């Protein structure tokens, strides 16, 4: 079962560093949000595989919004 990766702030998706199917390590940067002219990285909570990306670069997102899903290895 996949775990949700959520936005921890309201902002804009500045850059997506991964794609569905990518293997990632704990603390790898997955997505970078921009809020108040600051870049805020969203990191992998554990080693796993990205199963789904639910946002696009340039999207406005709200705090708590699901941005991606990850399966634990």
Order of alpha helices (4+ residues) and beta strands (2+ residues): beta-beta-beta-beta-beta-beta-beta-beta
